[in-house]
Amino acid sequence: NMHFGIHIICTYPTSLNLPIAQSRSSLYAKYYERIGNDVTMQCGSLDNDASVTWKVNGTDVKARRREEGPRLILMEVNMSSNGLYSCFQNPDGQRRDQINLRVGLPPKEPQVTCRSNTYPKGFYCSWHLQHPTYIPTDFEVDVQHNQRPLEATRDEVHKNRCHVKFPELFSSFPYRVNVTAVNSLGRASSAISFEESSIVKPDPPEKVVAKPVANNARRLEVTWNSPSTWPDVETFPLKYFLRYRPLIRDQWQHVSVAILLNESTSQSVREDFLRSLLGLLNLFLLHIKAESRCCVMLISIKLLK
């Protein structure tokens, strides 16, 4: 019995001055401040000569601080400064205010990539931050083509992804995607431009199976289906490249496979290669790489015929 593995790839802002950025809720104010800054918190609207006691998460405040009347000044805040701060007026101990402090960073430029795995329907763009902000950060997306805005629909599963329909095919105008990261401490943007053809990349083939050919132990048949996400295999056919090697060798052998109208197509690995495997190892790898290039594929198919 032969054991093998198969891998197939298809291709076709600055810190804000006080008052700190905040949002009022029915329970308490929420403040955001940048790591390393000093933070001044005011106990409600008490006068400057008021005497108060501060607690954080129900315990004494142990961070570096100064207390000036109804104000608590935290020195060079860090992540350990996060918490719910409560102030109580002396001497009756009545709670006068609660402040939820969240320490973080303004965002840096997001990394943006775009890809079309459903050509010619549309493409999607994804983005991420290379450095954490530690506080809630939202993203604004703007897509332009030929100086006209395009609708970007947010993905329901991947929060940092949007989908865009192609307004036309084979356009000579580039697309421009701008993504802006925004939080209470700042904002930063990244923009990329690309041609339509440069982002076309199908998903991997599906249902990959390799099995010996009946009555011929020296031959192996590999079958696979076109990716189900590729919407029109007949109009935009895929070309596949298959490569294989014994596990003990570094050099790959290559086979080109033309796919025109078939959803499921097979490729037999030649006898001379399998003969060279006998007596070495019965383990080997298959790696199939496919790419989608409309016009190049059609030319390649004619040549292969």
C-alpha positions as CSV (number, residue, x, y, z in Angstrom):
1,N,0.0,0.0,0.0
2,M,1.2,3.5,-0.8
3,H,0.8,6.4,1.6
4,F,1.0,9.9,0.5
5,G,0.0,13.5,1.3
6,I,-1.5,15.9,-1.1
7,H,-1.4,19.7,-1.0
8,I,-3.2,21.8,-3.7
9,I,-3.2,25.5,-4.3
10,C,-5.3,27.3,-6.9
11,T,-4.1,30.7,-8.2
12,Y,-5.9,32.7,-11.3
13,P,-4.4,60.4,16.8
14,T,-2.2,62.1,19.4
15,S,-3.2,62.1,23.2
16,L,-6.1,64.3,24.0
17,N,-6.1,67.0,26.6
18,L,-8.5,66.7,29.6
19,P,-11.3,66.2,29.7
20,I,-10.2,62.7,28.5
21,A,-12.2,61.2,25.6
22,Q,-15.3,59.9,27.2
23,S,-18.8,58.4,26.7
24,R,-21.5,58.8,29.3
25,S,-23.6,55.9,30.3
26,S,-26.2,55.6,33.0
27,L,-23.7,54.1,35.4
28,Y,-20.4,56.0,35.0
29,A,-18.1,57.9,32.7
30,K,-15.6,56.0,30.5
31,Y,-12.3,57.7,30.0
32,Y,-9.5,56.7,27.6
33,E,-5.9,57.8,28.0
34,R,-2.6,57.1,26.3
35,I,-0.1,54.8,28.0
36,G,2.6,56.9,29.7
37,N,0.5,60.0,30.2
38,D,-0.6,61.5,33.5
39,V,-4.4,61.3,34.1
40,T,-6.5,63.7,36.2
41,M,-9.9,62.5,37.3
42,Q,-12.4,64.9,38.8
43,C,-14.9,63.7,41.5
44,G,-18.1,64.9,40.0
45,S,-18.8,68.7,40.5
46,L,-17.4,69.0,44.0
47,D,-15.6,72.2,45.0
48,N,-11.9,72.5,45.1
49,D,-11.8,72.4,48.9
50,A,-13.8,69.1,49.1
51,S,-12.3,66.1,50.8
52,V,-12.7,62.7,49.1
53,T,-11.5,59.2,49.2
54,W,-10.7,57.3,46.0
55,K,-11.1,53.5,45.4
56,V,-10.3,51.4,42.3
57,N,-12.3,48.2,41.8
58,G,-13.3,48.5,45.4
59,T,-9.8,48.7,46.9
60,D,-7.3,51.4,47.8
61,V,-5.5,53.1,44.9
62,K,-1.8,52.0,45.0
63,A,-0.5,53.5,41.8
64,R,1.7,56.5,41.7
65,R,-0.6,59.4,42.3
66,R,-1.4,62.9,43.8
67,E,-4.6,63.9,45.4
68,E,-5.6,67.6,45.2
69,G,-9.0,68.2,46.7
70,P,-11.6,66.3,44.6
71,R,-9.1,65.4,42.0
72,L,-7.0,62.2,41.6
73,I,-3.9,62.5,39.4
74,L,-2.4,59.2,38.3
75,M,1.3,59.4,37.1
76,E,2.4,57.8,33.9
77,V,-0.5,55.3,33.6
78,N,0.0,51.8,32.2
79,M,-2.2,48.8,31.7
80,S,-2.3,48.1,35.4
81,S,-4.1,51.5,35.8
82,N,-7.2,50.2,34.1
83,G,-10.2,49.9,36.4
84,L,-13.4,51.4,37.8
85,Y,-12.5,54.4,40.0
86,S,-15.0,55.6,42.6
87,C,-14.8,58.7,44.8
88,F,-16.5,59.1,48.2
89,Q,-17.0,62.4,49.9
90,N,-15.7,62.7,53.4
91,P,-16.8,62.4,56.1
92,D,-20.1,60.7,55.3
93,G,-18.6,58.4,52.7
94,Q,-21.3,59.1,50.1
95,R,-20.3,58.0,46.6
96,R,-20.1,61.0,44.3
97,D,-18.8,59.7,41.0
98,Q,-17.5,56.6,39.1
99,I,-15.0,56.7,36.3
100,N,-14.0,53.7,34.1
101,L,-10.4,54.3,33.1
102,R,-9.1,52.5,30.0
103,V,-5.5,52.9,29.0
104,G,-4.3,52.3,25.5
105,L,-2.6,53.6,22.3
106,P,-3.8,55.4,19.2
107,P,-3.8,53.1,16.1
108,K,-1.0,53.0,13.6
109,E,-1.5,52.5,9.9
110,P,-3.5,49.3,9.2
111,Q,-2.1,46.7,6.8
112,V,-4.5,46.2,3.8
113,T,-4.7,43.4,1.2
114,C,-7.3,42.7,-1.5
115,R,-8.1,39.5,-3.4
116,S,-10.6,38.2,-5.9
117,N,-11.4,34.5,-5.4
118,T,-14.9,34.8,-7.0
119,Y,-13.8,36.5,-10.3
120,P,-15.6,38.1,-12.1
121,K,-18.2,38.8,-9.4
122,G,-16.1,40.9,-7.1
123,F,-13.3,41.0,-4.6
124,Y,-12.7,41.4,-0.9
125,C,-10.3,43.4,1.2
126,S,-8.9,42.6,4.6
127,W,-7.0,44.7,7.1
128,H,-5.3,44.3,10.5
129,L,-3.2,46.3,12.9
130,Q,0.3,45.2,13.5
131,H,0.3,46.7,17.0
132,P,-2.5,46.4,19.6
133,T,-4.2,49.5,20.8
134,Y,-5.8,47.9,23.9
135,I,-8.9,49.9,23.5
136,P,-11.9,49.6,21.1
137,T,-10.9,50.5,17.6
138,D,-13.2,50.9,14.6
139,F,-12.4,51.0,10.9
140,E,-13.7,53.2,8.1
141,V,-13.4,51.8,4.5
142,D,-13.5,53.8,1.3
143,V,-13.2,52.2,-2.1
144,Q,-12.8,54.2,-5.3
145,H,-12.7,53.3,-9.0
146,N,-12.3,55.8,-11.8
147,Q,-12.9,58.5,-9.2
148,R,-16.3,57.0,-8.2
149,P,-17.1,55.5,-4.8
150,L,-18.0,51.8,-4.7
151,E,-20.2,50.2,-2.0
152,A,-18.2,48.1,0.4
153,T,-20.3,45.5,2.3
154,R,-18.9,44.3,5.7
155,D,-18.4,40.6,6.0
156,E,-20.8,38.9,8.5
157,V,-18.1,36.5,9.9
158,H,-14.8,38.3,9.5
159,K,-15.1,41.7,11.2
160,N,-12.0,43.1,9.4
161,R,-13.2,42.3,5.9
162,C,-15.4,43.9,3.3
163,H,-16.7,42.8,-0.1
164,V,-16.9,44.9,-3.3
165,K,-18.6,44.1,-6.6
166,F,-16.7,44.8,-9.8
167,P,-18.5,47.7,-11.6
168,E,-17.1,46.5,-14.9
169,L,-14.6,44.0,-16.3
170,F,-11.2,44.4,-17.9
171,S,-11.1,48.0,-16.7
172,S,-7.9,50.0,-17.4
173,F,-8.6,52.2,-14.3
174,P,-7.0,51.1,-11.0
175,Y,-8.9,50.5,-7.8
176,R,-8.1,52.5,-4.7
177,V,-8.9,51.2,-1.2
178,N,-8.4,53.4,1.9
179,V,-8.8,52.0,5.4
180,T,-8.8,54.3,8.5
181,A,-8.4,52.9,12.0
182,V,-10.1,55.1,14.6
183,N,-10.3,55.1,18.4
184,S,-10.7,57.6,21.2
185,L,-7.0,58.4,21.1
186,G,-6.4,59.0,17.4
187,R,-6.7,57.7,13.8
188,A,-4.4,56.5,11.1
189,S,-5.0,55.5,7.4
190,S,-3.5,53.3,4.8
191,A,-4.4,53.3,1.1
192,I,-3.5,50.8,-1.7
193,S,-4.1,50.9,-5.4
194,F,-4.2,47.9,-7.8
195,E,-5.2,46.8,-11.2
196,E,-8.1,44.4,-11.6
197,S,-6.0,41.5,-12.9
198,S,-3.4,41.7,-10.1
199,I,-5.7,40.5,-7.3
200,V,-7.3,37.5,-9.0
201,K,-6.4,34.4,-7.0
202,P,-8.7,31.3,-6.9
203,D,-9.2,29.2,-3.8
204,P,-7.5,25.7,-3.7
205,P,-9.0,22.8,-5.6
206,E,-11.5,20.6,-3.7
207,K,-12.0,16.9,-3.1
208,V,-8.5,15.9,-4.0
209,V,-8.1,12.2,-4.3
210,A,-5.0,10.1,-5.3
211,K,-5.3,6.4,-5.9
212,P,-3.5,3.6,-7.8
213,V,-4.7,2.9,-11.4
214,A,-6.6,-0.4,-11.6
215,N,-4.4,-3.3,-12.9
216,N,-1.4,-1.0,-13.0
217,A,0.4,-0.6,-9.7
218,R,3.0,1.7,-11.3
219,R,0.6,4.4,-12.1
220,L,-1.3,6.8,-9.8
221,E,-4.4,8.8,-10.7
222,V,-5.0,12.2,-9.0
223,T,-8.4,13.8,-9.2
224,W,-9.8,17.1,-8.0
225,N,-12.7,19.5,-8.5
226,S,-12.5,23.1,-9.3
227,P,-13.0,25.4,-6.3
228,S,-16.7,25.9,-5.6
229,T,-16.1,29.6,-5.0
230,W,-15.0,30.1,-8.6
231,P,-18.3,31.1,-10.3
232,D,-17.8,30.5,-14.0
233,V,-15.3,27.8,-14.9
234,E,-16.4,27.7,-18.5
235,T,-15.9,31.4,-19.2
236,F,-12.9,31.8,-17.0
237,P,-11.2,28.4,-17.0
238,L,-8.4,27.5,-14.5
239,K,-5.0,26.1,-15.4
240,Y,-3.4,23.7,-12.9
241,F,0.2,22.9,-12.2
242,L,1.0,19.6,-10.5
243,R,4.3,18.9,-8.9
244,Y,5.5,15.8,-7.0
245,R,8.6,14.4,-5.3
246,P,9.7,11.6,-3.0
247,L,9.9,12.7,0.6
248,I,13.6,11.9,0.6
249,R,14.3,14.3,-2.3
250,D,14.3,18.0,-2.6
251,Q,13.7,18.4,-6.3
252,W,10.1,18.6,-7.6
253,Q,8.8,17.1,-10.9
254,H,6.3,19.2,-12.7
255,V,3.2,18.4,-14.8
256,S,1.0,21.0,-16.4
257,V,-2.8,20.3,-16.6
258,A,-5.2,22.2,-18.8
259,I,-8.8,22.5,-17.5
260,L,-11.3,23.8,-19.9
261,L,-14.9,22.6,-19.3
262,N,-14.6,19.7,-16.9
263,E,-15.5,20.2,-13.2
264,S,-13.6,17.0,-12.2
265,T,-10.4,16.2,-14.0
266,S,-7.6,13.6,-13.5
267,Q,-3.9,13.5,-14.2
268,S,-1.9,10.2,-14.2
269,V,1.7,10.4,-12.9
270,R,4.0,8.8,-15.4
271,E,5.4,5.3,-15.1
272,D,9.0,6.3,-15.2
273,F,8.6,8.5,-12.1
274,L,6.8,5.8,-10.1
275,R,9.4,3.2,-11.2
276,S,12.1,5.5,-9.7
277,L,10.3,5.4,-6.4
278,L,10.4,1.6,-6.1
279,G,12.8,0.5,-3.4
280,L,13.1,4.0,-1.9
281,L,10.0,5.1,0.0
282,N,6.4,4.5,-0.5
283,L,5.7,8.0,0.9
284,F,5.7,11.0,-1.3
285,L,4.1,14.4,-1.6
286,L,1.9,15.9,-4.3
287,H,1.6,19.6,-4.6
288,I,-0.7,21.2,-7.2
289,K,-0.6,24.8,-7.8
290,A,-3.1,26.5,-10.0
291,E,-3.5,30.1,-11.2
292,S,-6.1,32.0,-13.0
293,R,-5.1,34.3,-15.8
294,C,-7.9,34.5,-18.4
295,C,-6.0,35.2,-21.6
296,V,-2.8,33.3,-20.7
297,M,-4.9,30.2,-19.8
298,L,-6.6,30.1,-23.2
299,I,-3.2,30.3,-25.0
300,S,-1.7,27.7,-22.7
301,I,-4.7,25.3,-23.4
302,K,-4.2,25.6,-27.1
303,L,-0.5,24.9,-26.8
304,L,-1.1,21.9,-24.6
305,K,-3.5,20.5,-27.1
